[in-house]
Amino acid sequence: MNHLFLHCRPGFEKECAAEITDLANDAGFFGYSKTRDNAAFVEFITHEPDGALQLIQQLPFRQMIFTRQWFAGPGRVTDLPVTDRLTPLLAVVESFPPAGALIVETPDTNDGKELGALGKKFAVPFTKALQTRKKLINRSAWQLHLVFLSGTEACVGVSPVANSSQWVMGIPRLRMPSSAPSRATLKLEEAWHHFVPAQEWDDRLALSMKAVDLGAAPGGWTWQLVKRGMFVDAIDNGPMDKALMDSGQVNHILADGFVYEPKKPVDWLVCDIVDKPARVAGMISRWVTKGWCREVVFNLKLPMKQRYAEVKKCEERLMAEMESAGIRATINFKQLYHDREEVTGHLRVLSPSRFGQ
Ligand SMILES: C[S@@+](CC[C@H](N)C(=O)[O-])C[C@H]1O[C@@H](n2cnc3c(N)ncnc32)[C@H](O)[C@@H]1O
């Protein structure tokens, strides 16, 4: 298997390709990527015959910013006969490890979605045939992916369950809460799903915690914090949603988020201010190095050009500033499904925390 299939947001193929090339090179794997603008996927082909299978086990999926989901396989299966697509695809799967599930995907584009019906229809006989051949079993560390790229072309491959997205195509199915004041609420919910393991939510997103929301109006992110039972200082010169204010858990402060300082440290800082990435990163760094917060979710609006380079620059700056302050922290970025021309950052202080000093 020398072929990695990487799903990404349409329009971010170059960033996805630059990132996988960098990460693969750092891990000692060389190859090249194939991209098409707005295709919503990237193909990375390794020089080593089994490079993709090794890479997908070695590179931590969580480290990848622009890849939504991925799988390793032998490459495109072309010239599928429309009367029998099953036989050639089963032949390809022959060399795969048995998988615990079959996931049928499409590129996240309008053209891709049109192939969804074909994938669904095909999944029924494909599943049966895979089960008969013991390629689909009850439990496995692997899952099998199938993507049709046209009626006659498809990619099949595998990904480790523990090192891939928990969501089909990396797209979470989150329901818009009817009482939330803005759709932006889904960004913070998705960020928590991505950055905070489910079993840690009760400790890290706990009742009565204190939070600051910079650029809070009308209150979609504050709504999520309140839903977890937190008390929130919402900083914005714009108006906050009335029903949310009636919860009694929100203190609306009319101020500039870049100059506001908390009276006491808080558990969470969240920031959805649209500004220059370097300015936002500098502000996050100040909050953490001053011990004003323990954990942060923030948005970085990407420039028109050099988008991958800009994120890496902010990441390196934050890492350098944490190191020189003697703070051990995890710093991660992800272009979430609900992010458009932006990425979401997450920083968590591990030690030593100056929190509360
Ligand atoms: C994308 S909106 C935030 C949406 C919010 N997270 C939600 O879920 O409803 C950005 C907000 O940042 C605010 N903003 C922009 N610059 C700001 C600043 N320097 N300080 C505080 N708020 C700012 C704007 O007034 C706007 O309400």
PDBQT file of the ligand as one rigid body, heavy atoms in Angstrom, charges set to zero:
ROOT
HETATM    1  C1  LIG A 401     -17.584  35.644  14.924  1.00  0.00    +0.000 C 
HETATM    2  S1  LIG A 401     -18.296  36.709  16.066  1.00  0.00    +0.000 S 
HETATM    3  C2  LIG A 401     -18.424  35.732  17.501  1.00  0.00    +0.000 C 
HETATM    4  C3  LIG A 401     -19.571  34.775  17.490  1.00  0.00    +0.000 C 
HETATM    5  C4  LIG A 401     -19.735  34.083  18.825  1.00  0.00    +0.000 C 
HETATM    6  N1  LIG A 401     -18.594  33.213  19.143  1.00  0.00    +0.000 N 
HETATM    7  C5  LIG A 401     -20.986  33.239  18.856  1.00  0.00    +0.000 C 
HETATM    8  O1  LIG A 401     -20.868  32.015  18.969  1.00  0.00    +0.000 OA
HETATM    9  O2  LIG A 401     -22.083  33.782  18.787  1.00  0.00    +0.000 OA
HETATM   10  C6  LIG A 401     -16.998  37.769  16.477  1.00  0.00    +0.000 C 
HETATM   11  C7  LIG A 401     -17.325  38.751  17.565  1.00  0.00    +0.000 C 
HETATM   12  O3  LIG A 401     -16.112  39.367  17.968  1.00  0.00    +0.000 OA
HETATM   13  C8  LIG A 401     -16.411  40.679  18.365  1.00  0.00    +0.000 C 
HETATM   14  N2  LIG A 401     -15.154  41.441  18.376  1.00  0.00    +0.000 N 
HETATM   15  C9  LIG A 401     -14.395  41.848  17.326  1.00  0.00    +0.000 A 
HETATM   16  N3  LIG A 401     -13.286  42.481  17.780  1.00  0.00    +0.000 NA
HETATM   17  C10 LIG A 401     -13.365  42.441  19.128  1.00  0.00    +0.000 A 
HETATM   18  C11 LIG A 401     -12.524  42.930  20.176  1.00  0.00    +0.000 A 
HETATM   19  N4  LIG A 401     -11.372  43.556  19.904  1.00  0.00    +0.000 N 
HETATM   20  N5  LIG A 401     -12.907  42.703  21.444  1.00  0.00    +0.000 NA
HETATM   21  C12 LIG A 401     -14.053  42.066  21.732  1.00  0.00    +0.000 A 
HETATM   22  N6  LIG A 401     -14.881  41.597  20.793  1.00  0.00    +0.000 NA
HETATM   23  C13 LIG A 401     -14.541  41.778  19.509  1.00  0.00    +0.000 A 
HETATM   24  C14 LIG A 401     -17.450  41.156  17.380  1.00  0.00    +0.000 C 
HETATM   25  O4  LIG A 401     -18.211  42.198  17.959  1.00  0.00    +0.000 OA
HETATM   26  C15 LIG A 401     -18.281  39.874  17.157  1.00  0.00    +0.000 C 
HETATM   27  O5  LIG A 401     -19.410  39.864  17.994  1.00  0.00    +0.000 OA
ENDROOT
TORSDOF 0
